[in-house]
């Protein structure tokens, strides 16, 4: 695959040194969480998890395709349509604050609060759950790829602490597993549009 020119938002070429200085988008998301104290927490969460999908799109229709992906996967209760562990999702409001109640396949219930929503991204916190975590906040986003003009990324990332009496290893394993199952399900729905890392590297080398 021919190497595409790297341009910034204004369409100007981006110098090689600037591109190489950029951190992967998932690292930036996790870092931004780490810098901000969580609501109701005395300190920033110490554990992080994150997954990213790179999706091939028409370079001439990036924004339209990004919106279409958001419409398919980014709704506040759309998670029930793509995550295999979620049996149902129910939206509710308390004052101006939006919540969702996720009923899991095993009968467990997770209550989450929408913290922020803008464009094709939302941030949320877990209010109640049987998961071995606390101080959990996460972000789900559909964003343009920094390097490839014909790709869009779906990024799901979170910061959290192990719940009282639980080990960090158990907490991280649980959240990593939830993210992995959800992202793999989205990949299955997108099929050949997903850019697999090994294949992408081979194409870039050609």
N, C-alpha and C positions, 0 to 999 in steps of 0.2 A: 504494500500500500504506500503511495507516495507520501512523503512527509509534508504535513500541512503547515502553512505559515502561522506563526503564533502572533496574535494581535490582542490589544487591550480593548476595553469597552468602546473606545473612540475609533477603533479600526486601525490604530497605528501599530507597527511591528513592535513586539516585545523583545528586548535584548536577551541574548542567551544567558548572561549573568543573572538577570532578574528572574528568569524562569527557573534557574537552578536554585535560587535562593528561596523559592516558594515552598511552603510546607504542604503536604497533601491536605485536601479539604477536610478529611475526617479528623486529622490532627488539629487543624484550626478550630473545628467545632468543639472537640474535647478540651482544648486549651482555653477556649473562651469560657466554658463551664467552670474550669478549675479556678479562673480568676475572679469569678463572682460568687459571693456567699449565697447559699441556698436560703430560701424563705423559711423562717422558723428554725434554722440551724445555726449553731454558734460558730461553726467552722465550715470551710469548703469540703465537699466530699472527697474521699481519698482514692476511690476506685473508679476506673473508667472502662467502658465497653463501647464498641462501635463496629458497624458494618457498612460497606458501600457497594453499590452496583453501578457499573458503567454501561450505559445504554446507547447504542448507535441510533442516530436520528438523521433526518435530512438537514444538511447544513443550511439550506435556504429557509427552513421552517422550524428552527430550533425553539423559538418561543412558543409557537403553536403546539409543537410536540411536547414541550415541557408542561404546558397547561393541560394537555390531554392526559399525560402521566399523572399529574396532580389530581385531576378529576377522577382518575381510576383508583389511585392509591392514597391520596392525601386527605380525604374527608375525615372529620373527627371520629366518625364511627366506621370508616371504611376498613379498619383493621379486622373487623369480623369477616370481611370478604376475602382477605388474603392471608391471615395468620391461622395456621391449622389448629392451634391450641385454643383459639377463641371461638366459643359456640355462639355467642350473641353479644351485642353492644347496645346499650340504652343510654341516650343522651338526656341530660337534665340541667336545670338552672337553679342556682340559689342566689337570688339577687341578680347581679350582673355577671356572676361567675359561672362558667360552663363546666360541667362534669361529664364523665362517661363511666358507666358501670360495665365492666367486662365479665361476663360469665364464662368460665373456662370449661373445656370438655370434661374435666374431672370434677366439676361442680364448684370449684373455687371461684371467688369473686374478687375482682380488683377494682377499686374506685380511684379514678384519676382526675386531676384538675387541669384545665387548660390555662396556662400561664400567659402565653403570648401567641399571636397568630398574625403573620404578615406575609403577603405574597404567596409563595409556594413553600411555606415552612411553618411549623407550629412547635411550641415548647410546652411541656406538661410535667406535672409532678404526681407521684403516687401518694394518695391520701391514706388508703387502707388496702392491705393485701396480705396473702399468706406467704409471700416471697421472703426469703431471708435477707432483706435489705431495708435500709432506712435512708433518709435524706436523698431520695432518688429524684433526679430531674433528668429529662431527656428531650431530644429534639429530633424531629422527622422532617426531612427537607428534600425537595427536588431542585437541583441547581445545575447551571451550565458547567461543563468541564473546563478547568483552567487551561488545559493544554491542547485539547482536540476540539475543533470547532464543530465536528459532527457527532459529538457525544454529550449526553446529559447524565448526571449522577443522582441516584437516590441514596441518601445518607441517613442512617439511624444511629444515634450516639447518645450515651448517658453517663452521668457521674452519680456515685452513690457510696454509701458505707455499708458494711456488714451489720445486720440487725444485732441487737444485744444478745449475747450468748451464741452467736454464729461466727464462723471463721470466714476470713476474707476469701479463701479458696472456694468455699461453698457459695458465697454471694456472687463472686465473679463467674463461676461455672454456670450458675443458674441464669444470670442475665446474658452471658455469652450464648447459652443454648437457646434462649428465647429469641435473641436477635438472629442467630443462625437459621433457625427454623422459619422465621418470618421472611428473611431475605431470600432463602432458597425457594420459598413458595412464590415470591414475586418473580424470581428468575424463571420459574417454571411457567408462569403466565405470560412472560415476555418472549420466551423461546430464543430464537436465533438473533434477536435484537441485542441480547446481552453480550458485551465484550468480555470474553474470558481472558484473564491476565496472561496466560501462556500464549494464546493465539494473538493477543494484542502485541506482545513483544515480538513475535515472529513477523507480524505484518509490518511493524515499524522498522525491522531490520532489513526487509526486502527493498 
